[in-house]
Structures are given as structure tokens and as C-alpha cells.
Amino acid sequence: MTLLYFVRHGRTEWNLEGRFQGSQADSPLLPSTLEDLQNLSEHLSSVPFDHIFSSDLPRAAKTAEAILEKQAQSTELTLTPELREWQLGKLEGTKVSLMQSLYPKQHHAFRHNLAKFNPRLFEAESVFMATQRMGDFIKAQKELNANHLLFVSHGAISTASIRSLLGYNTAELRKAGGLSNSSVTILETEDFENFKLLLWNDTSFLPSNQDSIISSSSYKSSH
């Protein structure tokens, strides 16, 4: 049995400004995020991670490094482009409100129904390519025979990829809303083909307490 932990990076300047970041663009973590990362790291310090994997983009890498510093045992950190955010093409660096104004239907589709999202309009990565990229990387870690693995990534790609692993269809991949900054989600697997949700989008350990803890049972009943 392996427990897979997923963390979304800490809040950035562009998160605050409401801009798309994507896989090529990046912005610094907010100074106020440092307290969140301290609490996140303390919260995960008792979990004996066999390996930590992170997107190689600075906002995710710095989040992973903060977690690594609090680990009681020696743990290896691997940075990889396979865990980068969705490649969003022309949208990267632009205001979310601008997309909402110019492409209201596409904005709604990207947020709530990916089956209707047309990535070609924005020269973006397709839903299939994005979720397969992250999903295949996660499944490939079966060979580690690990008990606890941590993946530090990004909001849109993590939300869609985790729900894809859980068997949701394309229309439902982001229907339940996105993952919060510095949140923790946990899956359980025996074979890296079938996955069970144990915890979704937990930020109960943060000072701001953005969201209450959501167990798998309450998640399924509310979505």
C-alpha cells in the first residue's frame, strides 16, 4: 500500500493579481506565503516520505524545499518538468478577467467543464496531454516500492490529473473546483492503477484556514 500526497505550491504574486501562470511563466511566492509554508511543512514533518517529487518551476520547487527542510529523515528531492503546470500558450501571464471577458464560454469550460475547453484557441496543451503527462509520471513511481510519496505541483494540472486517476470523465475533472494554494490531498493505491481518495484539498493547518478538511466520504457526497 502506498500513500500519495499532493501539494499545490504556495500563493504567488500572479495568484494575487489573478493571472494565468502555466508551464512557462512563473512569479515569486508572496512574502505572506512563508508563514503558510512553515505551517504546511510542520504539518507534513511527521510523514516519512520515501521521495519528494516537484515541478521544476521555482514556485513549486521552493515549496518542496520548505517541506524537505522539516523532514526528520533524509529524503531525496527530484525536480521534474513532468509536474509542471498546464501549458496554457497565449493565456500565460494574462489576466483571468481578460479571458473571462473575451472568451466567457471558454473561461467557464476551463473552470468547470474541460470537455468543452478548446486549447487550440490559445495554443495550449490539450486536456489529454496534460493529464496523461502528470498521470503517467505518478504511475511510473510504482517501481520505487515506496510507502509515502509526495508530489508538489500546480492548481489546474493537479486538480485535473488527480481526478483523472480517480476515474472521473473529462467533463468532471475540474467540476468540483480547484485545489487551494499550500493544500494537501492524499490518495491510496496498491497497484498504481486503481486509486482511492483519502483527503481532498486540506488547508485546516494554515493560519487563514482557507478550507475545512474534506474527507473522501464528504467529498463524494457533496460532489
C-alpha positions in Angstrom: 0.0 0.0 0.0 1.3 3.4 -1.0 0.1 6.8 0.2 0.4 9.6 -2.4 0.5 13.1 -1.1 -0.2 16.1 -3.4 0.6 19.7 -2.5 -0.2 22.7 -4.5 2.6 25.4 -4.3 2.3 28.4 -2.1 0.5 31.6 -3.2 2.3 33.8 -5.7 2.2 37.4 -6.9 0.3 36.3 -10.0 -2.2 34.3 -8.0 -2.9 37.5 -6.1 -3.2 39.5 -9.3 -5.4 36.9 -11.0 -3.1 36.0 -13.8 -2.6 32.7 -15.6 0.9 31.2 -14.9 1.1 28.0 -16.8 4.1 25.9 -17.5 6.5 28.6 -18.9 5.6 31.6 -16.8 6.4 32.0 -13.1 6.1 34.6 -10.4 7.6 34.8 -6.9 5.9 33.4 -3.8 4.2 36.1 -1.7 6.0 37.1 1.5 2.9 36.2 3.4 3.1 32.7 1.9 6.2 32.0 4.0 4.0 31.5 7.1 1.8 29.1 5.2 4.8 27.1 4.1 6.0 26.9 7.6 2.7 25.5 8.8 2.5 23.2 5.8 6.0 21.9 6.5 5.3 21.3 10.2 2.1 19.5 9.3 3.9 17.1 7.0 7.0 16.8 9.1 5.8 13.5 10.7 5.2 11.8 7.4 8.2 9.7 6.5 8.4 10.4 2.8 10.5 8.0 0.8 10.8 10.5 -2.0 9.6 14.0 -2.8 8.9 15.0 -6.4 8.3 18.6 -7.5 7.7 20.6 -10.6 10.9 22.3 -11.5 9.3 25.8 -11.7 10.5 28.0 -8.9 7.2 28.5 -7.2 6.8 24.7 -6.7 10.4 23.9 -6.1 10.6 26.4 -3.3 7.5 24.9 -1.7 9.0 21.5 -1.9 12.3 22.7 -0.4 10.5 24.2 2.5 8.8 20.8 3.2 12.1 18.9 2.8 13.8 21.1 5.4 11.4 19.9 8.1 11.7 16.1 7.3 13.1 14.2 10.2 14.8 11.7 8.0 17.0 12.0 4.9 14.7 12.3 1.8 15.6 12.8 -1.8 14.0 15.7 -3.8 13.7 15.4 -7.6 12.7 18.4 -9.7 11.0 17.5 -13.0 9.2 19.3 -15.8 6.7 16.4 -15.8 4.9 18.0 -12.9 4.8 21.5 -14.4 1.5 23.4 -14.6 -0.7 23.1 -17.7 1.0 24.7 -20.8 -1.5 27.5 -21.5 0.0 29.1 -24.5 -1.3 32.6 -25.1 -3.0 32.7 -21.8 0.2 32.6 -19.7 0.8 36.0 -18.0 -2.6 37.4 -18.9 -5.4 38.3 -16.5 -8.0 35.7 -15.9 -10.6 38.5 -16.0 -9.5 39.3 -19.6 -10.1 35.7 -20.7 -13.5 35.8 -19.0 -14.4 39.0 -20.9 -13.2 37.9 -24.3 -14.0 34.2 -24.1 -16.7 33.7 -21.5 -17.7 30.3 -22.6 -14.1 29.1 -22.7 -13.4 30.6 -19.3 -16.4 28.7 -17.9 -15.3 25.5 -19.6 -11.7 25.7 -18.3 -13.0 26.2 -14.8 -16.0 23.8 -14.7 -16.2 21.5 -17.8 -13.0 20.6 -19.5 -14.8 18.6 -22.1 -15.9 21.9 -23.7 -12.5 23.6 -23.4 -10.8 24.3 -26.8 -7.0 24.5 -26.2 -6.3 25.2 -29.9 -7.8 28.7 -29.4 -4.9 29.6 -27.0 -2.2 27.3 -28.4 -2.4 25.4 -25.2 -1.7 21.8 -24.1 -4.8 19.5 -24.6 -6.6 18.1 -21.6 -5.5 14.6 -22.6 -1.8 15.6 -22.9 -1.7 17.5 -19.7 -3.4 14.9 -17.5 -1.5 12.0 -19.2 1.8 13.7 -18.6 1.3 14.0 -14.9 -0.6 10.8 -14.5 2.0 8.7 -16.3 4.7 10.2 -14.2 2.9 9.3 -11.0 2.2 5.7 -12.2 5.8 5.3 -13.1 6.8 5.6 -9.4 5.4 2.1 -8.7 8.9 0.8 -9.2 10.1 2.6 -6.1 8.0 0.2 -3.9 7.6 3.2 -1.5 5.2 3.7 1.3 4.9 7.5 1.2 5.4 9.7 -1.8 5.0 13.5 -2.2 4.2 15.4 -5.4 4.4 19.2 -5.3 2.7 20.7 -8.4 0.2 23.3 -9.5 -3.5 24.0 -9.3 -5.0 23.3 -12.7 -2.9 20.3 -13.6 -3.1 18.7 -10.2 -6.8 19.1 -9.9 -7.5 17.5 -13.3 -4.8 14.8 -13.1 -5.8 13.6 -9.6 -9.4 13.3 -10.6 -8.4 11.6 -13.8 -6.6 9.0 -11.7 -9.8 8.6 -9.7 -11.7 7.7 -12.8 -13.6 10.9 -13.5 -14.5 11.7 -17.1 -13.2 14.9 -18.8 -16.3 17.0 -18.0 -15.9 16.3 -14.3 -12.1 16.9 -13.9 -12.5 20.4 -12.5 -16.2 20.4 -11.8 -15.6 20.3 -8.0 -13.4 23.4 -8.0 -9.6 23.7 -7.9 -7.1 23.0 -5.2 -6.1 25.8 -2.9 -2.5 27.1 -2.5 -0.5 25.1 0.0 -3.2 22.4 0.3 -2.7 18.7 0.9 -4.6 15.9 -1.0 -4.0 12.2 -0.3 -4.6 9.1 -2.5 -4.1 5.5 -1.6 -3.1 2.8 -4.1 -1.9 -0.8 -4.1 -1.1 -1.2 -7.8 -0.7 2.4 -9.2 -3.6 1.7 -11.5 -6.5 2.0 -9.0 -6.6 4.9 -6.6 -8.7 5.8 -3.6 -9.2 9.3 -2.3 -8.5 9.7 1.4 -8.3 13.5 1.7 -9.1 16.4 -0.7 -7.8 20.0 -0.5 -7.0 20.1 3.2 -5.8 23.6 4.4 -7.0 23.2 8.0 -3.4 23.6 9.3 -3.0 27.1 7.7 -3.4 30.3 9.8 -6.0 31.5 7.3 -7.7 28.1 7.3 -8.9 28.7 3.7 -10.9 25.5 3.6 -12.0 22.9 6.1 -10.7 19.4 5.9 -12.6 17.3 3.4 -12.5 13.5 3.7 -13.2 11.2 0.9 -16.7 10.4 2.2 -17.8 14.0 2.4 -16.1 14.8 -0.9 -18.1 12.2 -2.7 -21.4 13.1 -1.1 -21.0 16.8 -1.9 -19.8 16.4 -5.5 
